[in-house]
Amino acid sequence: MADRPIGYGRLDGTDLTRSPHLLASVRAATLAGDTPPESPRAVIGASWARTLDHGVDPDVGRHNGLLAAEEIEHRRQGSPLGEVLPVLADGLVSVADAAWHIMVVADTEGRVLWRDGSVAVRRSADRLGFAEGASWSEETVGTNAIGTALVTRRPLQVHSAEHFVRTHHGWTCAAAPLHDPRDGRLMGVVDVSGPASTVHPATLTLVSAVARVAEGELRRRHWAAVERLRSVAAPLLAGIGGRAVVVDRNGWTAAATGIAPAERITLPATVAAGRVWLPPLGLCGIEPLPGGWLVRVGEEEPAPAASRVVVDVSGPASWSVTVAGPAGSWELPLSPRHAELLYVLAVRRAGRTAAELAGDLFGDPTRTVTVRAEMSRLRRTLAGVLAHRPYRFAEEVEVELVRPRRAADLLPHSVAPAVLADRVPRG
């Protein structure tokens, strides 16, 4: 069974541009607690529920002011989005301008950092507070393409009365999240917005395609930087006895001697010179290099067994696993998929077969190939922590699961059946 696109519901497949009154009546009934004439798209209904919990005013939102110009510039300089802004602009600005739309780029908090396109539409956006420095997160303005795409981590179009705030009903917005291919982290969102009357069915496809092109440009630059590091590492490693690896700051291997390393080595969240345990290399010495690290692999010694694991899925957009043992502790950020997998295994300590995990994640027990590939990646990272046949945490490891305060906030991006079931509070 193929993945259904996020937001699958009774209104999916309907030409929403021809149903403005239907959308308005669905929203009005839902917010009033009545039965709507049609169910909203699942992604929209879930977002409306979150927004109500945030206490956002459905008439005017809850704007919290614009960032100062100095803070906007500081965020621009510190964001990797600046590296791909020309790619985004080349692919979207001219199209947006011609269609009476604007292109907007926001950071992981939903703060608008850049905006370009139709001058007239920018003026209209200003009247809504949709300006550079504004927060467009769900917590601030409710359901919208930027804020909701940040939560779901998937491309999304929000049209007219699907917006939670009534004053946004004259708009249509299509947004796609941008991930850094160097470490998989969310960088922000690119969005095209404009009057609802000018919506085009291909806008979301275009925005998603341009986002992938931008990520590809970052990937190209990344491998070019690894190649430059390799040229520095080669003469250095030639004079080193024993086993050693040179990696960039994200752990991608540039060169090695005396060892055949993985394509990427998992580094702690905070790296410093000294001795550290790196799975599956064991105890290593780390020294800084321009653009990376020299990792000296220790003598043949067993990697110290981990004694405690903390799986933290309490946040709305970032999750981590912390491993502690005799050699100290290290923390690793988790991708959305790996957060789902470790959550399931932390809840079901007896273990899960590949088919059971496929059912937990996809509702389809036949998707074992995908599950095994993801678990293989996790086991390489968490050497000595995860066992298999069935997949589970090792019996000798103490596991702590940190959940969000409310069950409804559990991994809000996820549509995995196991997560959806656990989002429902148990009475």
PAKOL-639501 format. One line per 5 residues: number of its first residue (from 1); their letters; for each residue x, z, y of N, C-alpha, C, O. Coordinates in steps of 0.2 Angstrom, whole numbers. Example, Ala and Ser with C-alpha at 12.3 -4.5 7.8 and 13.67 -1.06 7.14 Angstrom:
2
1> AS> 66:39:-28:62:39:-22:66:39:-16:71:42:-17 | 64:35:-11:68:36:-5:64:39:0:67:40:6;
END
This chain:
427
1> MADRP> 4:0:-6:0:0:0:4:0:6:9:4:7 | 3:-5:11:7:-5:17:5:0:21:0:3:21 | 10:3:26:9:8:31:3:5:35:4:-1:38 | -2:9:37:-6:7:42:-3:9:49:1:14:49 | -4:5:54:-1:6:60:-4:13:63:-10:15:61;
6> IGYGR> 0:17:66:-2:23:69:-8:22:73:-9:17:77 | -13:26:73:-19:25:77:-25:22:73:-30:20:76 | -24:21:66:-29:18:62:-36:22:63:-36:28:61 | -41:19:65:-47:22:65:-53:17:65:-52:11:65 | -59:19:67:-65:15:67:-64:10:72:-67:4:72;
11> LDGTD> -61:11:78:-61:6:83:-55:2:82:-54:-3:86 | -50:3:78:-45:-2:77:-48:-9:74:-53:-9:70 | -45:-14:77:-48:-21:75:-53:-23:80:-55:-29:80 | -55:-18:84:-60:-20:90:-57:-22:96:-52:-20:98 | -59:-28:99:-57:-30:105:-59:-25:111:-64:-25:114;
16> LTRSP> -54:-20:112:-56:-15:117:-57:-17:124:-61:-14:128 | -54:-23:126:-55:-26:132:-63:-28:133:-65:-28:139 | -66:-29:128:-73:-31:128:-78:-25:128:-84:-26:127 | -75:-19:127:-79:-13:126:-78:-7:130:-77:-2:128 | -77:-9:137:-76:-3:142:-81:2:142:-79:8:142;
21> HLLAS> -87:0:141:-93:5:141:-93:9:135:-94:15:135 | -91:6:129:-90:10:123:-85:15:123:-86:20:121 | -79:13:126:-73:17:126:-75:23:131:-74:29:129 | -79:22:136:-81:27:141:-86:32:137:-85:38:138 | -90:29:133:-95:34:130:-92:38:124:-94:43:123;
26> VRAAT> -87:35:121:-83:38:116:-80:44:119:-80:50:116 | -76:43:124:-72:48:128:-77:54:130:-76:60:129 | -82:52:133:-87:57:136:-90:61:131:-90:67:132 | -92:58:125:-95:62:120:-90:67:117:-92:72:115 | -84:64:116:-79:68:112:-77:74:116:-77:80:114;
31> LAGDT> -76:73:123:-74:79:127:-80:84:128:-78:89:129 | -86:81:127:-92:86:128:-93:90:122:-97:94:121 | -90:88:116:-91:91:110:-97:88:106:-99:91:101 | -99:82:108:-104:79:105:-102:74:100:-96:72:100 | -106:71:96:-104:65:91:-104:59:95:-109:57:98;
36> PPESP> -98:56:95:-97:49:99:-101:44:95:-102:44:89 | -102:38:99:-105:32:95:-101:29:90:-103:26:85 | -94:30:91:-89:27:87:-83:33:87:-82:36:92 | -80:33:81:-74:38:82:-68:34:86:-67:28:85 | -65:38:90:-59:35:93:-54:34:88:-54:36:83;
41> RAVIG> -49:29:90:-43:28:86:-40:35:85:-40:39:89 | -38:36:78:-35:42:76:-29:44:81:-29:50:83 | -25:40:83:-20:42:88:-22:44:94:-19:49:97 | -28:41:97:-31:43:103:-34:50:102:-34:54:106 | -38:51:97:-42:57:96:-37:63:95:-39:68:98;
46> ASWAR> -32:62:91:-27:67:91:-24:69:97:-22:75:99 | -22:64:101:-19:65:108:-24:69:113:-22:73:116 | -31:67:112:-36:70:116:-36:78:114:-37:82:119 | -36:79:108:-36:86:106:-30:90:108:-31:96:111 | -24:87:108:-18:90:111:-19:91:118:-17:97:121;
51> TLDHG> -21:86:122:-22:87:129:-27:92:131:-25:96:136 | -32:93:127:-37:98:129:-34:105:128:-35:110:132 | -29:106:123:-26:112:122:-21:113:127:-20:119:129 | -18:108:130:-14:109:136:-17:111:142:-14:113:147 | -24:110:142:-28:112:148:-27:107:154:-28:109:160;
56> VDPDV> -26:101:152:-26:96:158:-33:94:160:-38:94:156 | -34:94:167:-40:92:170:-42:85:168:-38:80:170 | -48:84:165:-50:77:163:-51:72:169:-52:66:168 | -52:75:175:-54:71:180:-48:69:184:-47:63:186 | -43:73:185:-37:72:190:-31:73:187:-25:72:190;
61> GRHNG> -30:76:181:-24:77:177:-21:84:180:-25:88:183 | -15:85:179:-11:91:181:-4:89:184:1:91:181 | -4:85:189:3:83:191:7:89:194:4:93:197 | 13:89:192:17:94:194:23:92:199:28:95:199 | 21:87:203:26:85:208:31:80:206:33:79:200;
66> LLAAE> 35:77:211:40:72:209:47:76:209:48:80:213 | 51:73:205:58:76:206:61:73:212:60:68:215 | 66:77:215:70:76:221:74:70:219:76:68:213 | 76:66:224:80:60:223:86:61:220:89:57:216 | 89:67:222:96:69:219:95:70:211:99:68:207;
71> EIEHR> 89:73:209:88:75:202:87:68:198:89:67:193 | 83:64:201:82:57:198:89:54:197:90:51:191 | 93:53:202:99:50:201:104:54:196:107:50:192 | 103:60:196:107:64:191:105:62:183:109:61:179 | 98:62:183:96:60:176:97:53:174:99:51:168;
76> RQGSP> 97:48:179:99:41:178:106:41:175:108:37:171 | 111:44:179:118:44:177:119:47:170:124:45:167 | 115:52:168:116:55:162:113:52:156:113:55:150 | 108:47:157:104:44:152:107:38:149:110:34:153 | 108:37:142:110:31:139:105:25:141:107:19:140;
81> LGEVL> 99:27:144:95:21:145:98:17:151:96:11:151 | 102:20:155:105:16:160:109:10:157:110:5:161 | 112:11:151:116:6:148:112:-1:147:115:-6:146 | 105:0:145:101:-5:143:96:-7:148:92:-11:147 | 96:-4:154:91:-6:159:91:-13:161:86:-16:161;
86> PVLAD> 97:-17:161:97:-24:163:94:-28:157:90:-33:158 | 94:-26:151:91:-29:145:84:-28:146:80:-33:145 | 81:-22:147:74:-21:148:71:-25:154:66:-28:153 | 75:-25:159:73:-29:165:72:-36:164:67:-39:166 | 77:-39:161:77:-46:159:72:-48:155:69:-54:156;
91> GLVSV> 70:-44:150:64:-46:146:57:-44:148:53:-47:146 | 57:-40:153:50:-38:155:48:-38:162:42:-39:164 | 53:-38:167:51:-37:174:47:-44:176:42:-43:179 | 50:-50:175:47:-56:177:40:-57:174:36:-59:177 | 39:-55:168:33:-56:164:28:-51:167:22:-53:169;
96> ADAAW> 30:-45:169:26:-40:171:24:-42:178:18:-41:180 | 28:-44:182:27:-46:189:22:-52:189:17:-52:193 | 23:-57:185:18:-62:185:11:-60:183:6:-63:185 | 11:-55:178:4:-53:176:1:-47:180:-4:-44:178 | 4:-46:186:2:-40:190:2:-34:186:-2:-30:186;
101> HIMVV> 8:-33:183:10:-27:180:16:-24:182:20:-27:186 | 18:-18:180:25:-15:182:28:-13:175:25:-11:171 | 35:-13:176:39:-10:170:41:-3:172:43:-2:178 | 40:1:168:42:8:169:47:11:163:45:9:157 | 52:14:165:57:17:160:57:25:161:58:27:167;
106> ADTEG> 55:29:156:55:36:157:59:39:152:61:36:146 | 61:45:153:66:49:149:62:53:144:56:52:143 | 65:57:140:62:60:134:57:66:136:53:68:132 | 57:68:143:52:72:145:46:69:148:42:72:151 | 47:62:148:41:58:151:42:57:159:38:55:162;
111> RVLWR> 48:59:161:49:58:169:51:51:170:56:48:167 | 48:48:175:49:41:177:56:40:180:57:43:186 | 60:36:177:67:36:180:68:29:184:71:29:189 | 65:24:181:65:17:185:58:14:184:54:15:180 | 57:10:189:51:6:190:52:0:194:55:0:199;
116> DGSVA> 49:-6:191:50:-12:194:44:-17:192:40:-15:188 | 43:-22:196:37:-27:195:33:-28:201:36:-27:207 | 27:-29:200:22:-31:205:22:-26:211:21:-20:210 | 23:-28:217:23:-24:223:16:-21:224:16:-15:225 | 11:-25:223:4:-22:224:2:-17:219:-1:-12:221;
121> VRRSA> 5:-18:213:3:-13:207:7:-7:208:5:-2:207 | 13:-8:211:17:-2:212:13:3:218:13:9:217 | 10:-1:223:7:3:228:1:7:225:0:13:226 | -3:3:220:-8:7:217:-6:12:212:-9:18:212 | 0:11:209:3:17:205:5:23:209:4:29:207;
126> DRLGF> 7:22:215:9:27:220:3:31:221:4:38:221 | -3:28:222:-9:32:223:-11:37:218:-14:42:219 | -9:35:212:-10:39:206:-5:44:205:-5:49:200 | 1:44:208:6:48:207:11:45:202:15:49:199 | 10:39:200:14:36:195:20:33:198:21:26:198;
131> AEGAS> 25:37:200:30:35:204:37:37:201:36:42:197 | 42:35:203:49:37:201:49:45:202:48:47:208 | 51:48:197:52:56:197:45:59:195:46:65:194 | 40:56:193:34:59:191:34:60:183:38:57:180 | 31:65:181:30:67:174:24:63:171:19:64:174;
136> WSEET> 25:60:166:20:56:163:19:58:156:17:55:151 | 21:65:154:20:68:148:13:69:146:9:70:151 | 11:70:140:4:72:138:2:79:142:-3:80:144 | 7:84:142:6:90:145:4:90:152:0:94:155 | 6:84:155:5:84:163:-1:79:164:-6:82:168;
141> VGTNA> -2:73:161:-7:69:163:-11:67:157:-15:62:157 | -10:70:151:-14:69:145:-13:62:142:-7:60:143 | -17:60:138:-16:54:134:-14:48:138:-18:46:143 | -9:45:137:-6:39:140:-1:36:136:2:39:132 | 1:29:137:6:26:133:12:29:133:15:30:127;
146> IGTAL> 15:31:138:22:34:139:22:41:135:26:42:131 | 17:46:137:18:52:135:16:52:127:19:56:123 | 11:48:125:9:49:118:14:45:114:15:47:108 | 17:40:116:23:37:112:28:41:111:32:41:106 | 30:46:116:35:51:115:33:56:110:38:58:106;
151> VTRRP> 27:57:109:25:62:104:25:58:97:27:61:92 | 22:52:97:21:49:90:27:45:88:28:44:82 | 32:44:93:38:40:91:37:33:89:41:30:85 | 31:30:91:29:23:89:26:19:95:24:23:99 | 27:13:95:24:9:100:16:10:100:13:11:95;
156> LQVHS> 14:10:106:7:11:107:4:8:113:7:8:119 | -2:6:113:-6:3:119:-12:8:120:-16:9:116 | -13:10:126:-18:14:128:-22:10:134:-19:8:139 | -29:9:132:-32:5:137:-38:8:140:-42:12:136 | -39:8:146:-45:10:150:-47:17:148:-43:22:149;
161> AEHFV> -53:18:146:-55:25:145:-52:29:139:-54:34:137 | -47:25:135:-43:29:130:-39:34:134:-37:39:131 | -37:33:140:-33:38:144:-38:44:145:-44:44:146 | -35:50:144:-38:56:145:-41:57:152:-47:59:153 | -37:55:157:-39:57:164:-43:51:167:-41:45:166;
166> RTHHG> -49:53:170:-53:48:172:-51:43:177:-52:37:177 | -46:46:182:-43:41:187:-39:36:184:-37:32:188 | -37:36:178:-33:31:175:-36:26:171:-33:22:168 | -43:26:171:-47:22:167:-47:14:169:-48:10:166 | -44:13:175:-43:7:178:-37:3:176:-35:-2:178;
171> WTCAA> -33:7:171:-26:5:169:-26:3:162:-30:6:158 | -21:-1:160:-19:-2:153:-12:-2:153:-8:-4:157 | -9:2:147:-2:3:147:0:2:140:-3:3:135 | 6:-1:139:9:-2:132:16:0:133:20:-2:137 | 18:5:128:24:8:128:28:8:121:24:8:116;
176> APLHD> 34:8:121:38:8:115:44:13:116:47:13:121 | 45:18:111:50:22:111:57:19:110:57:14:107 | 62:22:113:69:19:112:73:24:109:74:30:112 | 77:22:104:81:27:100:88:25:101:90:19:101 | 93:29:101:100:28:101:102:26:94:102:31:90;
181> PRDGR> 104:20:93:107:19:86:113:22:84:115:23:78 | 116:25:89:123:29:87:121:36:83:125:38:79 | 116:39:85:114:45:82:107:46:80:104:51:78 | 103:41:82:96:41:80:91:45:85:85:45:84 | 94:48:90:90:52:94:86:48:99:87:42:101;
186> LMGVV> 80:51:101:75:48:106:79:48:113:81:53:115 | 79:42:116:82:41:123:76:41:128:77:44:133 | 70:39:126:65:38:131:60:33:129:59:31:123 | 56:30:134:51:25:133:52:20:138:53:21:144 | 50:14:136:49:8:141:42:6:140:39:6:135;
191> DVSGP> 39:5:146:32:4:147:30:-2:151:34:-3:156 | 25:-5:150:22:-10:155:15:-8:156:11:-7:151 | 13:-7:162:7:-5:165:4:-9:170:8:-12:174 | -3:-9:170:-6:-13:175:-14:-12:175:-16:-9:171 | -17:-16:179:-24:-16:179:-27:-17:173:-25:-22:169;
196> ASTVH> -32:-14:171:-36:-15:164:-38:-22:164:-39:-24:158 | -41:-25:169:-44:-31:169:-39:-37:167:-41:-42:166 | -32:-35:168:-27:-40:167:-23:-39:160:-18:-42:159 | -26:-35:156:-23:-34:149:-22:-40:145:-26:-44:145 | -16:-41:142:-15:-46:137:-14:-44:130:-10:-39:130;
201> PATLT> -17:-47:125:-16:-44:118:-9:-44:116:-7:-40:111 | -4:-48:119:3:-49:116:7:-44:120:13:-44:118 | 5:-40:125:9:-35:129:13:-30:124:19:-30:125 | 9:-27:120:13:-22:116:18:-25:111:23:-22:110 | 17:-31:108:21:-34:104:28:-36:108:33:-35:106;
206> LVSAV> 27:-38:115:32:-40:119:36:-34:121:43:-34:120 | 33:-28:122:37:-22:124:41:-20:118:46:-18:119 | 38:-20:112:41:-17:106:47:-22:105:52:-19:103 | 46:-28:106:52:-33:104:58:-32:109:64:-32:107 | 56:-31:115:62:-30:120:65:-23:119:71:-23:120;
211> ARVAE> 61:-18:117:64:-12:115:69:-12:110:75:-9:110 | 67:-16:104:72:-17:99:78:-21:101:84:-20:99 | 77:-26:106:83:-30:108:88:-25:112:94:-25:111 | 85:-20:116:89:-15:120:93:-11:115:99:-9:116 | 90:-9:109:93:-5:104:99:-9:101:104:-6:100;
216> GELRR> 97:-15:100:102:-19:97:109:-20:102:114:-20:99 | 107:-20:108:113:-20:113:117:-14:113:123:-14:113 | 114:-8:112:118:-2:111:121:-2:105:127:1:104 | 118:-5:99:122:-5:93:128:-9:93:133:-8:91 | 128:-15:97:133:-19:98:139:-16:102:145:-16:100;
221> RHWAA> 137:-12:107:142:-9:111:145:-3:107:151:-2:107 | 141:0:103:144:5:98:149:3:94:155:6:93 | 148:-3:90:153:-5:86:159:-8:89:164:-8:86 | 158:-11:95:164:-13:99:168:-7:101:174:-7:101 | 165:-1:102:169:5:104:173:8:98:178:10:98;
226> VERLR> 169:7:92:172:9:85:178:5:84:184:7:82 | 178:-1:86:183:-6:84:189:-4:89:195:-4:87 | 188:-2:95:193:0:100:197:6:97:203:7:97 | 193:11:95:195:17:92:200:16:86:205:19:85 | 198:11:82:201:9:76:208:6:78:213:8:74;
231> SVAAP> 209:3:83:215:0:85:220:6:87:226:5:87 | 217:11:90:221:17:92:223:21:86:228:24:85 | 218:21:81:219:26:75:224:23:70:228:27:67 | 225:16:69:229:13:64:236:16:65:239:18:60 | 239:15:71:246:18:71:247:25:70:252:28:67;
236> LLAGI> 242:29:72:242:36:72:241:38:64:245:43:62 | 237:35:60:236:37:53:242:35:49:244:38:44 | 246:30:52:252:27:48:257:33:47:261:33:43 | 257:37:52:262:42:52:260:49:49:264:54:50 | 254:49:47:251:55:44:251:55:37:249:51:33;
241> GGRAV> 254:61:34:254:62:27:247:65:25:244:68:29 | 245:64:18:239:67:16:233:63:18:233:57:19 | 227:66:18:221:63:19:219:64:26:219:70:28 | 216:59:29:214:60:36:209:54:38:209:49:35 | 204:55:42:199:51:44:199:51:52:199:57:55;
246> VVDRN> 198:45:55:196:45:62:189:43:63:187:38:61 | 185:47:67:178:45:68:177:46:75:181:49:79 | 172:42:77:170:42:84:166:49:86:165:53:81 | 163:50:92:160:56:93:154:57:90:151:63:90 | 151:52:87:145:53:83:146:53:75:142:53:71;
251> GWTAA> 153:53:73:154:53:66:155:47:63:157:47:57 | 155:41:66:156:35:63:163:33:61:167:34:66 | 165:31:55:171:31:53:175:24:56:172:19:56 | 181:26:59:184:20:62:190:18:58:192:12:57 | 193:23:55:199:22:50:200:28:46:198:33:47;
256> ATGIA> 204:27:40:206:32:36:212:31:32:214:25:32 | 215:36:30:221:36:25:220:41:20:219:47:21 | 222:39:14:222:43:8:215:45:5:214:49:1 | 210:42:8:203:43:6:198:38:8:200:34:12 | 193:37:4:188:32:5:182:35:8:178:37:4;
261> PAERI> 181:36:14:176:40:17:169:36:17:169:30:16 | 164:40:19:157:37:20:158:33:26:162:34:31 | 153:29:27:152:25:34:152:30:40:154:28:45 | 148:35:39:148:40:44:149:47:41:146:49:35 | 152:52:44:153:59:42:148:63:47:148:62:53;
266> TLPAT> 145:68:44:141:72:47:145:77:51:148:81:48 | 145:77:57:148:82:61:143:88:64:137:86:64 | 146:94:65:141:99:68:138:97:74:141:92:78 | 133:100:76:130:98:83:135:99:88:135:95:93 | 139:104:88:144:106:93:151:105:90:152:109:85;
271> VAAGR> 155:101:92:161:100:88:167:103:93:167:101:99 | 171:106:90:177:109:93:183:108:89:183:108:83 | 189:108:92:195:108:88:196:114:84:194:120:86 | 199:113:78:199:119:73:197:117:66:197:111:65 | 196:122:62:194:121:55:187:122:55:184:126:58;
276> VWLPP> 184:117:51:177:117:50:175:114:43:179:110:40 | 170:116:41:167:113:34:163:107:35:158:108:39 | 165:102:33:161:95:33:159:93:27:163:91:22 | 153:93:25:150:90:19:151:82:19:150:79:24 | 153:79:14:156:83:7:163:83:7:166:84:1;
281> LGLCG> 167:83:13:174:84:13:177:90:12:183:91:10 | 173:96:13:176:103:12:179:105:19:177:103:24 | 183:109:18:187:112:24:191:107:27:195:104:24 | 191:106:34:195:101:37:197:104:44:194:108:47 | 203:100:46:205:102:53:203:96:57:204:90:56;
286> IEPLP> 201:98:63:198:93:68:202:93:74:204:99:77 | 205:87:77:209:87:83:205:81:87:203:76:85 | 205:82:94:202:78:98:206:71:99:212:72:99 | 203:66:100:206:59:101:202:56:107:196:58:108 | 205:52:111:201:48:116:195:44:112:196:39:109;
291> GGWLV> 189:46:114:183:43:111:181:45:104:177:42:101 | 185:50:101:183:52:94:187:58:92:189:63:96 | 188:59:85:191:65:82:195:63:76:194:58:73 | 201:66:76:205:65:70:203:71:65:203:77:67 | 201:69:59:199:74:54:204:74:49:205:69:45;
296> RVGEE> 208:80:48:213:81:43:209:84:37:207:90:37 | 209:81:31:205:84:25:210:88:22:215:87:20 | 207:94:20:211:99:17:213:98:10:211:92:7 | 217:102:7:219:101:0:213:101:-5:208:104:-3 | 214:99:-11:209:100:-16:206:107:-16:210:111:-19;
301> EPAPA> 201:108:-13:198:115:-14:190:114:-14:188:110:-10 | 187:118:-18:179:117:-18:176:119:-11:178:124:-8 | 171:115:-9:168:117:-3:164:123:-4:161:124:-9 | 165:128:0:161:134:-1:154:133:-1:151:129:3 | 150:137:-5:143:136:-6:139:138:0:141:144:2;
306> ASRVV> 134:135:2:130:137:7:126:143:4:124:143:-2 | 124:148:8:120:153:6:113:154:10:109:157:7 | 113:150:15:107:151:19:105:144:23:110:141:26 | 99:142:23:97:136:27:91:138:31:86:141:29 | 91:136:37:85:136:42:83:129:44:87:126:47;
311> VDVSG> 77:128:42:74:122:44:69:123:49:64:127:49 | 71:121:55:67:122:61:63:116:63:65:111:66 | 56:116:62:52:111:64:47:114:69:41:111:70 | 49:119:73:44:122:78:43:118:85:39:119:88 | 48:113:86:48:109:92:43:103:92:42:101:86;
316> PASWS> 41:101:97:36:95:97:40:88:96:37:83:94 | 46:88:98:50:82:98:57:82:95:60:77:95 | 59:88:93:66:88:91:66:94:85:63:99:86 | 70:92:80:70:97:74:77:97:71:81:93:73 | 78:103:68:85:103:65:86:107:59:81:110:57;
321> VTVAG> 91:107:55:93:111:50:99:114:51:104:111:53 | 100:121:50:106:125:50:108:127:44:104:130:40 | 114:126:42:117:128:35:122:133:37:127:132:41 | 122:139:33:127:144:34:130:146:27:126:146:22 | 136:148:27:140:150:21:146:153:23:147:155:29;
326> PAGSW> 151:154:18:157:158:19:161:154:25:165:158:28 | 161:148:25:165:144:30:162:144:37:164:140:42 | 156:148:38:153:147:45:146:144:44:144:143:39 | 144:141:50:138:138:50:138:132:54:142:131:59 | 134:127:53:133:121:57:126:119:58:122:120:53;
331> ELPLS> 124:115:63:117:113:64:117:106:65:122:102:68 | 112:103:62:111:95:62:104:93:64:99:96:62 | 104:89:69:97:87:71:94:82:66:98:79:62 | 88:82:65:84:79:60:80:73:63:78:73:68 | 81:67:59:76:62:61:69:64:60:68:68:56;
336> PRHAE> 64:60:62:57:62:61:56:62:53:52:66:50 | 58:57:49:57:56:42:61:62:39:58:65:34 | 67:64:40:70:69:37:67:76:39:67:80:34 | 64:77:45:61:83:46:55:84:42:53:89:39 | 51:78:40:45:78:36:48:80:29:45:84:25;
341> LLYVL> 53:77:26:55:78:19:58:86:19:56:89:14 | 62:88:23:64:95:22:58:100:23:58:105:20 | 53:98:27:48:103:28:44:103:21:42:109:19 | 43:98:18:39:98:12:43:102:7:40:106:3 | 50:101:6:54:104:1:54:112:3:55:116:-2;
346> AVRRA> 54:113:9:54:121:11:47:124:9:47:130:8 | 42:120:10:35:123:8:34:123:0:32:128:-2 | 37:118:-3:36:118:-10:43:119:-14:46:114:-16 | 45:125:-14:51:127:-17:52:125:-24:58:125:-26 | 47:124:-28:48:123:-35:50:116:-36:53:114:-41;
351> GRTAA> 50:112:-30:53:105:-31:47:100:-31:42:101:-33 | 49:93:-30:45:88:-30:48:82:-33:54:81:-32 | 45:78:-37:47:72:-40:47:67:-34:44:68:-29 | 51:61:-36:50:56:-31:43:53:-30:41:52:-24 | 39:53:-35:32:50:-34:28:55:-30:24:54:-26;
356> ELAGD> 29:62:-32:26:67:-28:28:67:-20:23:67:-16 | 34:66:-19:36:65:-12:33:59:-9:31:59:-3 | 33:54:-12:30:48:-10:23:49:-8:20:46:-3 | 19:53:-12:12:54:-11:12:59:-4:7:58:0 | 16:64:-4:17:68:2:18:65:8:14:66:13;
361> LFGDP> 22:60:8:24:56:14:20:50:16:18:49:22 | 18:46:11:14:40:12:7:40:9:4:35:10 | 6:45:5:-1:44:2:-1:39:-4:-6:37:-6 | 5:37:-6:6:32:-11:12:34:-16:18:33:-14 | 10:36:-22:16:38:-26:20:33:-29:25:34:-32;
366> TRTVT> 18:27:-28:23:21:-30:29:20:-25:33:16:-27 | 29:23:-19:34:21:-15:40:26:-16:43:29:-11 | 42:26:-22:48:30:-24:55:27:-22:59:31:-21 | 55:21:-21:62:18:-19:64:20:-12:69:22:-10 | 59:20:-7:60:23:0:62:30:-1:66:32:3;
371> VRAEM> 58:34:-5:60:41:-5:67:43:-8:70:47:-5 | 69:39:-13:75:40:-16:81:38:-11:86:42:-11 | 80:33:-7:85:31:-2:86:36:3:91:38:5 | 80:39:6:80:44:11:83:51:8:87:54:11 | 81:53:2:84:59:-1:92:58:-3:95:63:-2;
376> SRLRR> 94:52:-4:101:51:-5:105:52:1:110:55:1 | 102:50:7:105:51:13:106:58:14:111:61:17 | 100:62:13:100:69:15:105:73:10:108:78:12 | 105:71:4:109:75:-1:117:74:1:121:78:0 | 119:68:4:125:67:6:127:71:12:133:74:12;
381> TLAGV> 122:72:16:123:76:22:123:84:20:127:88:22 | 118:86:15:118:93:14:120:94:7:117:96:2 | 127:92:6:130:93:-1:130:100:-3:131:105:1 | 128:102:-9:127:108:-12:121:112:-10:120:118:-12 | 117:109:-5:111:112:-3:105:110:-7:100:114:-8;
386> LAHRP> 105:103:-8:99:100:-11:100:98:-18:106:95:-19 | 96:99:-22:97:97:-29:92:92:-31:87:90:-27 | 92:89:-37:87:84:-39:85:85:-46:88:89:-50 | 80:81:-48:77:81:-54:74:88:-56:76:91:-60 | 69:90:-52:66:87:-46:70:88:-40:74:92:-40;
391> YRFAE> 68:85:-34:71:86:-28:69:93:-25:63:95:-25 | 74:97:-23:72:104:-21:78:107:-18:84:104:-18 | 77:113:-14:83:116:-12:86:120:-18:83:123:-22 | 93:121:-18:96:124:-23:94:131:-24:92:135:-19 | 93:134:-30:90:140:-31:94:146:-28:91:151:-26;
396> EVEVE> 100:145:-27:104:151:-24:104:151:-17:107:156:-13 | 101:146:-14:101:146:-6:94:149:-4:89:148:-6 | 95:153:1:90:156:5:87:151:10:91:149:14 | 81:150:10:78:145:15:73:148:19:68:152:17 | 74:147:26:69:150:31:66:144:34:70:139:36;
401> LVRPR> 60:143:35:56:138:38:53:141:45:49:145:45 | 55:138:50:53:140:57:47:135:59:49:129:60 | 41:137:59:35:133:61:34:134:68:36:138:71 | 30:129:71:27:130:77:22:136:77:20:138:72 | 21:138:83:16:144:84:9:142:81:6:146:78;
406> RAADL> 7:136:83:0:134:81:1:129:75:5:124:76 | -3:129:70:-3:124:65:-4:117:68:-1:112:65 | -8:116:73:-10:110:75:-4:106:79:-4:100:80 | 2:110:80:8:107:83:13:105:78:18:103:81 | 12:106:72:17:104:67:18:97:67:14:93:66;
411> LPHSV> 25:95:68:27:88:68:22:83:71:19:79:67 | 20:83:77:15:79:80:15:72:79:11:68:79 | 22:69:78:23:62:77:20:60:70:19:54:69 | 20:65:65:19:63:58:12:61:56:7:64:58 | 11:56:52:5:54:49:6:55:41:1:53:37;
416> APAVL> 11:59:39:11:61:32:6:65:29:4:70:33 | 3:63:24:-3:67:21:-1:75:20:-6:79:22 | 5:76:18:6:83:17:7:87:24:5:93:24 | 9:84:29:9:87:36:2:87:39:0:92:42 | -2:82:38:-8:82:41:-13:88:38:-16:91:41;
421> ADRVP> -12:89:31:-16:94:28:-13:101:31:-18:105:31 | -7:102:32:-5:108:34:-6:110:42:-5:115:44 | -8:104:46:-10:105:53:-16:109:53:-18:111:59 | -20:109:48:-27:112:49:-26:119:48:-24:122:42 | -28:124:53:-27:131:52:-31:133:46:-37:131:45;
426> RG> -28:138:42:-32:141:36:-35:147:38:-32:152:41 | -41:147:37:-45:153:39:-44:159:34:-47:164:35;
END
